[in-house]
Amino acid sequence: MLRGMQPAVFIQGRKVTLGPVDPADAEQYSVWVNDPRVRVYLNRPFPQTVDEERQRVEGLIGAADAVGFSIRLREDGRLIGRSAIRGIHAVNHSGVFTIFLGDPATWSGGLGTEATALTTAYALDVLNLHRLELEVFAFNERAVRAYERLGFVREGIRREAKFHDGAFHDAILMAIVARDWQAGLRDRVRAYADTPAEGWAEASSPK
């Protein structure tokens, strides 16, 4: 991004915005994913280089089966993380949600919940997915509570799937499907957005 330019905003929330991912942010992402406070919630047990992060970001740009978003603070445009919908399946109309906020100082105040809500609304109302799923480690109780508030339902457990701090921990599978979304969940989640109704025009036809 050129100096003095404002970052592009694709979806605007109350506190955060979602915009296109940028390979130029790879250096900042690499700092975060190597931070022990952050990487414990990711499945990345080995050091990550800037080039590896750049490749990860570039893999989201123009991908046929994935969409990535930079997460920024609305007030000043500061980058704080990344969300994505991966593994998009054209026949099953399904995808996998991922997110991380890099600065632990941003882990309170509902910023992650809002970014999750905006990405979820995009997945179901714009991409027309029938199912959006995610996986979260059981010890990440803050994230589990946030997902449940947004309507993600626990569907199963991968037992002892994550080794952390000398022990194995379960991974929880959660998902939202179209009938949940159409039964009133849409309004609850989209309330986090500060986007005009026409911004969700792709959702006008039922699934």
CORBEL-V567965 format. One record per residue. N is the residue number from 1. RES is the residue in three letters. D_CENTER is the distance of its C-alpha to the mean C-alpha in whole Angstrom. Layout:
N/RES/D_CENTER + N/RES/D_CENTER
This chain:
1/MET/22 + 2/LEU/26 + 3/ARG/27 + 4/GLY/27 + 5/MET/25 + 6/GLN/22 + 7/PRO/18 + 8/ALA/18 + 9/VAL/16 + 10/PHE/14 + 11/ILE/13 + 12/GLN/14 + 13/GLY/14 + 14/ARG/16 + 15/LYS/15 + 16/VAL/12 + 17/THR/12 + 18/LEU/10 + 19/GLY/12 + 20/PRO/13 + 21/VAL/12 + 22/ASP/16 + 23/PRO/17 + 24/ALA/19 + 25/ASP/17 + 26/ALA/17 + 27/GLU/19 + 28/GLN/17 + 29/TYR/14 + 30/SER/17 + 31/VAL/19 + 32/TRP/16 + 33/VAL/15 + 34/ASN/19 + 35/ASP/19 + 36/PRO/20 + 37/ARG/18 + 38/VAL/15 + 39/ARG/15 + 40/VAL/17 + 41/TYR/13 + 42/LEU/13 + 43/ASN/15 + 44/ARG/17 + 45/PRO/20 + 46/PHE/22 + 47/PRO/22 + 48/GLN/20 + 49/THR/22 + 50/VAL/21 + 51/ASP/22 + 52/GLU/19 + 53/GLU/16 + 54/ARG/18 + 55/GLN/18 + 56/ARG/15 + 57/VAL/14 + 58/GLU/17 + 59/GLY/16 + 60/LEU/13 + 61/ILE/15 + 62/GLY/17 + 63/ALA/16 + 64/ALA/18 + 65/ASP/15 + 66/ALA/12 + 67/VAL/10 + 68/GLY/8 + 69/PHE/8 + 70/SER/9 + 71/ILE/9 + 72/ARG/12 + 73/LEU/15 + 74/ARG/16 + 75/GLU/20 + 76/ASP/20 + 77/GLY/18 + 78/ARG/17 + 79/LEU/14 + 80/ILE/12 + 81/GLY/9 + 82/ARG/6 + 83/SER/3 + 84/ALA/5 + 85/ILE/7 + 86/ARG/10 + 87/GLY/13 + 88/ILE/14 + 89/HIS/17 + 90/ALA/20 + 91/VAL/22 + 92/ASN/20 + 93/HIS/18 + 94/SER/15 + 95/GLY/12 + 96/VAL/9 + 97/PHE/6 + 98/THR/4 + 99/ILE/3 + 100/PHE/7 + 101/LEU/9 + 102/GLY/12 + 103/ASP/15 + 104/PRO/16 + 105/ALA/18 + 106/THR/15 + 107/TRP/14 + 108/SER/16 + 109/GLY/16 + 110/GLY/13 + 111/LEU/11 + 112/GLY/8 + 113/THR/9 + 114/GLU/10 + 115/ALA/7 + 116/THR/5 + 117/ALA/9 + 118/LEU/9 + 119/THR/6 + 120/THR/8 + 121/ALA/11 + 122/TYR/11 + 123/ALA/10 + 124/LEU/13 + 125/ASP/15 + 126/VAL/15 + 127/LEU/15 + 128/ASN/17 + 129/LEU/15 + 130/HIS/17 + 131/ARG/15 + 132/LEU/11 + 133/GLU/11 + 134/LEU/9 + 135/GLU/11 + 136/VAL/12 + 137/PHE/15 + 138/ALA/18 + 139/PHE/19 + 140/ASN/15 + 141/GLU/17 + 142/ARG/15 + 143/ALA/11 + 144/VAL/14 + 145/ARG/15 + 146/ALA/12 + 147/TYR/11 + 148/GLU/15 + 149/ARG/15 + 150/LEU/13 + 151/GLY/15 + 152/PHE/13 + 153/VAL/16 + 154/ARG/17 + 155/GLU/19 + 156/GLY/20 + 157/ILE/20 + 158/ARG/21 + 159/ARG/23 + 160/GLU/24 + 161/ALA/21 + 162/LYS/20 + 163/PHE/23 + 164/HIS/22 + 165/ASP/25 + 166/GLY/28 + 167/ALA/27 + 168/PHE/25 + 169/HIS/22 + 170/ASP/21 + 171/ALA/17 + 172/ILE/16 + 173/LEU/15 + 174/MET/14 + 175/ALA/13 + 176/ILE/14 + 177/VAL/17 + 178/ALA/18 + 179/ARG/21 + 180/ASP/19 + 181/TRP/18 + 182/GLN/21 + 183/ALA/23 + 184/GLY/21 + 185/LEU/18 + 186/ARG/17 + 187/ASP/19 + 188/ARG/17 + 189/VAL/14 + 190/ARG/15 + 191/ALA/17 + 192/TYR/14 + 193/ALA/15 + 194/ASP/18 + 195/THR/18 + 196/PRO/21 + 197/ALA/22 + 198/GLU/23 + 199/GLY/19 + 200/TRP/18 + 201/ALA/21 + 202/GLU/20 + 203/ALA/20 + 204/SER/23 + 205/SER/24 + 206/PRO/24 + 207/LYS/22
